[in-house]
């Protein structure tokens, strides 16, 4: 009888161990994909977005506009609260005051949406549906520059 118990429990525990290995492998795959996405966004931010923002900032500053660029890294706190990776350019047009706390900030932000591996380009205007979200590979220098031009056009138009 001991052989029967040993054999049957061995089979059950082997099946359980196999399912656990599969679950752990899937969880690791998701973590690896998340880490790769965040790393790719970091590279995009460093090599494409920031240089475009810096060029725009220099051109705007030459004309008397106040410009700042802020960045934020992706993180997950111990309570599982996610902070998306982001870079934003804030503009205060010449001849105007910086917005008060109650006024909307004039900023163009480009941030991760790690849960679905997309990038969100937010100019502070309400969006319909998925408008403003792009696959990482769709965010290139041309798209960033077009968004910057559109954003600045909206600011200088009043």
C-alpha positions in Angstrom: 0.0 0.0 0.0 2.9 2.4 0.7 4.1 2.0 -2.9 0.6 2.9 -4.2 0.5 6.1 -2.0 4.1 7.0 -3.0 3.4 6.4 -6.7 0.0 8.3 -6.8 1.2 11.2 -4.7 4.4 11.3 -6.8 2.3 11.6 -10.0 0.1 14.3 -8.5 3.0 16.3 -7.2 4.8 16.0 -10.5 1.8 17.4 -12.3 1.5 20.2 -9.8 5.2 21.0 -10.1 4.9 21.1 -13.9 1.9 23.5 -13.7 3.8 25.7 -11.3 6.9 25.8 -13.6 4.6 26.8 -16.5 3.0 29.6 -14.4 6.4 30.8 -13.2 7.7 30.7 -16.8 4.7 32.8 -18.0 5.1 35.3 -15.2 8.8 35.6 -15.9 8.0 36.1 -19.6 5.7 39.0 -18.8 8.3 40.5 -16.5 10.9 40.2 -19.2 8.6 41.8 -21.8 7.8 44.6 -19.4 11.4 45.3 -18.7 12.3 45.2 -22.5 9.4 47.6 -23.2 10.6 50.0 -20.5 14.2 49.8 -21.7 13.1 50.4 -25.3 11.1 53.5 -24.2 14.1 54.8 -22.2 16.3 54.5 -25.3 13.6 56.2 -27.5 13.3 59.0 -24.9 17.1 59.4 -24.7 17.9 59.2 -28.5 14.8 60.6 -30.2 12.3 62.5 -27.9 14.7 64.4 -25.6 16.9 65.7 -28.5 13.7 66.9 -30.3 12.4 68.5 -27.1 15.8 70.2 -26.5 15.9 71.6 -30.0 12.4 73.0 -29.6 13.2 74.4 -26.2 16.3 76.2 -27.6 14.3 77.6 -30.5 11.5 78.8 -28.2 13.9 80.2 -25.7 15.5 82.3 -28.4 12.1 83.9 -28.9 11.6 84.6 -25.2 9.4 81.7 -24.2 10.1 79.9 -21.0 10.6 76.1 -21.5 11.4 73.3 -19.2 11.7 69.5 -19.8 10.9 67.0 -17.1 11.5 63.2 -17.0 10.3 60.4 -14.9 11.4 56.8 -14.7 9.1 53.8 -14.7 8.6 52.4 -11.2 6.4 50.1 -9.1 6.2 50.9 -5.4 5.8 48.2 -2.7 2.0 48.6 -2.8 2.1 47.8 -6.6 1.3 51.4 -7.6 2.8 52.0 -11.0 4.4 55.2 -12.1 4.8 55.3 -15.9 8.0 56.5 -17.6 7.5 59.9 -19.1 9.1 63.0 -20.6 7.3 66.3 -20.9 8.0 69.7 -22.3 6.4 72.6 -20.5 6.0 76.0 -22.2 5.1 79.4 -20.9 4.6 81.7 -23.9 6.5 85.0 -23.8 4.3 87.8 -22.4 2.2 85.5 -20.3 2.4 84.3 -16.7 3.1 80.8 -15.6 -0.3 79.1 -15.1 -1.6 79.0 -11.5 -2.4 75.8 -9.8 -6.0 75.9 -11.1 -5.1 76.5 -14.7 -4.1 73.6 -17.0 -0.4 73.3 -17.6 0.8 73.8 -21.1 2.7 70.6 -21.6 3.3 67.9 -24.1 4.0 64.6 -22.5 5.1 61.3 -23.9 4.7 58.4 -21.6 4.5 54.6 -21.4 1.4 52.6 -20.9 3.2 49.5 -19.8 0.0 47.4 -19.3 -0.6 47.3 -23.0 2.9 48.2 -24.2 2.0 51.4 -25.9 3.2 55.0 -25.8 0.7 57.8 -25.0 1.3 61.3 -26.5 -0.7 63.8 -24.4 -1.0 67.5 -25.2 -3.5 68.1 -22.5 -6.5 67.9 -24.7 -9.3 65.3 -24.2 -8.8 62.3 -26.4 -11.4 60.0 -27.9 -10.8 56.3 -27.4 -7.2 55.2 -28.1 -6.3 58.4 -30.0 -2.9 59.5 -28.9 -1.7 56.0 -28.1 0.9 54.3 -30.4 2.9 51.2 -30.6 6.5 51.9 -29.5 7.9 51.4 -33.0 5.4 54.0 -34.4 6.9 56.7 -32.3 9.8 58.1 -34.3 11.5 61.5 -34.8 9.0 62.6 -37.4 6.0 61.8 -35.2 7.6 63.6 -32.2 8.4 66.6 -34.3 4.9 66.7 -35.8 3.4 66.5 -32.3 5.7 69.3 -31.1 4.8 71.6 -34.0 1.1 70.9 -33.4 1.4 71.5 -29.7 3.3 74.8 -30.1 0.9 75.9 -32.8 -2.0 75.5 -30.3 -0.1 77.5 -27.7 0.8 80.5 -30.0 -2.7 80.5 -31.5 -4.1 81.5 -28.2 
